Amino acid sequence: MNYNKIEKDKKFRLVYKKSEKKKRVFRYLLESTNIKESTKSMLRFLFYKVHRYSAISYIRNRCVFTGRSRGVLSRYQMSRHMFKKFVKFGKLSGIKKL
C-alpha cells in the first residue's frame, strides 16, 4: 500500500480546503475595477503568497484500499482491480457478475 501517497494527498486536500476561500476573495478583488492600483499590487502579492499546494490540480482521486491513482472509479472510490475483486466475491450490493 502507498500510505505515503495517501497521506500526501490528504495534506493537499486539507491545504486546498483551508486556502480556497482566501484565494477566491483575492481573485474577486483583483478583478474589481473600483480598487486603486496600489491596493491591487498588494493583493497580488498576498494572492501569490498563498500556499503552493492550494491548487485543485494537486488533488488526485485515489483508491481507499490500495492508494492507486490510476483506474479509480470515482463513484466507489476504489481502483478497477479492487472493484473487480469485490464484485467477484459479491461484496458490492446491486452489482452482478456477468
C-alpha positions, 0 to 999 in steps of 0.5 A: 500500500502507498500510505505515503501517497495517501497521506500526501494527498490528504495534506493537499486536500486539507491545504486546498480546503483551508486556502480556497476561500482566501484565494477566491476573495483575492481573485474577486478583488483583483478583478474589481475595477473600483480598487486603486492600483496600489491596493491591487499590487498588494493583493497580488502579492498576498494572492501569490503568497498563498500556499503552493499546494492550494491548487485543485490540480494537486488533488488526485482521486485515489483508491481507499484500499490500495492508494492507486491513482490510476483506474479509480472509479470515482463513484466507489472510490476504489481502483478497477482491480479492487472493484473487480475483486469485490464484485467477484466475491459479491461484496458490492450490493446491486452489482452482478457478475456477468 
